Amino acid sequence: QVQLVESGGGLVQAGGSLRLSCAASGIIFSRYDMGWYRQAPGKQRELVAAITTGGNTNYADFVKGRFTISRENAKNTVYLQMNSLKPEDTAVYYCRGALYTKFIYWGQGTQVTVSS
């Protein structure tokens, strides 16, 4: 059974930092491209950051220079370090794992709330 479990969300003041973690089980983690997405109320889910099996990263323009994605294959975990948080970063953050386009798994999400 595949599970992606996010943690690390919470309430933080603008300018603060949070570190999200996503622990995977039931998959060969090192073979999966991983990503963080977010969905704010009334908005579509959007890509925040992604990291390939080889460690190449990609960021949405709205988080470049503020967020960093990383992975630790030995722990089957992907991280999202979020700095200089803004109220508009408030959303539910989801972890996604993808092997080619055939095997795609999502976590249940973790709430991030940034107060002004």
C-alpha positions as CSV (number, residue, x, y, z in Angstrom):
1,Q,0.0,0.0,0.0
2,V,1.4,3.3,-1.1
3,Q,1.4,6.2,1.4
4,L,2.7,9.7,1.2
5,V,2.4,11.5,4.6
6,E,3.0,15.2,4.9
7,S,3.9,16.9,8.1
8,G,5.3,20.3,9.3
9,G,2.5,22.6,8.4
10,G,1.0,25.1,10.8
11,L,0.5,28.8,11.6
12,V,3.3,31.2,11.1
13,Q,3.6,35.0,10.9
14,A,4.6,36.7,7.6
15,G,8.3,36.6,7.2
16,G,8.6,33.3,9.1
17,S,9.7,29.9,8.0
18,L,8.4,26.3,7.9
19,R,9.8,23.0,6.8
20,L,7.4,20.5,5.3
21,S,8.3,16.8,5.1
22,C,6.7,14.1,3.1
23,A,7.5,10.5,4.1
24,A,6.8,7.8,1.5
25,S,6.2,4.1,1.9
26,G,5.2,1.3,-0.4
27,I,7.2,2.6,-3.3
28,I,10.8,2.5,-4.4
29,F,11.3,6.2,-3.5
30,S,14.5,6.7,-5.4
31,R,12.8,6.0,-8.7
32,Y,10.1,8.6,-8.2
33,D,10.1,12.2,-9.2
34,M,8.7,14.2,-6.3
35,G,6.8,17.4,-6.1
36,W,5.0,19.8,-3.8
37,Y,1.8,21.4,-4.8
38,R,-0.6,23.7,-3.1
39,Q,-4.3,24.6,-3.2
40,A,-5.8,27.7,-1.7
41,P,-9.5,28.0,-1.1
42,G,-11.4,28.7,-4.4
43,K,-8.2,28.1,-6.5
44,Q,-6.8,25.3,-8.5
45,R,-4.0,23.1,-7.3
46,E,-0.7,24.4,-8.5
47,L,2.9,23.2,-8.7
48,V,5.2,24.8,-6.1
49,A,8.4,22.8,-6.6
50,A,9.6,19.6,-8.0
51,I,12.7,17.4,-7.8
52,T,13.7,14.6,-10.1
53,T,15.3,11.3,-9.3
54,G,18.6,12.9,-10.3
55,G,18.2,15.9,-8.0
56,N,17.2,18.4,-10.6
57,T,14.8,21.0,-9.2
58,N,12.1,23.2,-10.6
59,Y,10.3,26.1,-8.9
60,A,7.2,28.1,-9.6
61,D,8.1,31.8,-10.1
62,F,6.2,32.9,-7.0
63,V,8.5,30.9,-4.7
64,K,11.9,31.2,-6.4
65,G,14.5,32.4,-3.9
66,R,12.3,31.7,-0.9
67,F,11.5,27.9,-1.0
68,T,13.9,25.0,-1.4
69,I,13.0,21.4,-2.3
70,S,15.3,18.5,-1.4
71,R,15.1,14.8,-1.0
72,E,16.7,12.2,1.2
73,N,16.4,8.8,-0.5
74,A,17.8,6.9,2.5
75,K,14.8,8.2,4.5
76,N,12.2,8.0,1.7
77,T,11.5,11.7,2.4
78,V,11.2,14.9,0.4
79,Y,11.3,18.3,2.1
80,L,10.2,21.8,1.3
81,Q,12.0,24.5,3.2
82,M,9.8,27.6,3.1
83,N,11.4,31.0,4.1
84,S,10.1,34.6,3.9
85,L,6.5,33.3,4.0
86,K,3.7,35.6,2.8
87,P,0.0,35.6,3.5
88,E,-0.6,34.5,-0.1
89,D,1.4,31.3,0.6
90,T,-1.6,30.2,2.8
91,A,-2.9,26.9,1.3
92,V,-3.0,23.2,1.8
93,Y,0.3,21.8,0.6
94,Y,0.4,18.3,-1.0
95,C,3.2,16.0,-1.8
96,R,3.1,14.1,-5.1
97,G,5.2,11.2,-6.3
98,A,5.4,10.2,-10.0
99,L,7.0,7.3,-11.9
100,Y,6.7,8.1,-15.6
101,T,3.0,9.2,-16.0
102,K,1.6,5.9,-15.0
103,F,2.1,5.7,-11.3
104,I,1.1,8.9,-9.5
105,Y,0.4,9.2,-5.8
106,W,-0.7,12.1,-3.6
107,G,-0.5,12.7,0.1
108,Q,-3.4,13.9,2.2
109,G,-2.1,17.5,2.5
110,T,-0.9,19.7,5.3
111,Q,-2.3,23.2,6.1
112,V,0.0,26.2,6.0
113,T,-1.4,29.4,7.3
114,V,0.6,32.7,7.1
115,S,-0.8,35.5,9.1
116,S,-0.1,39.2,8.3
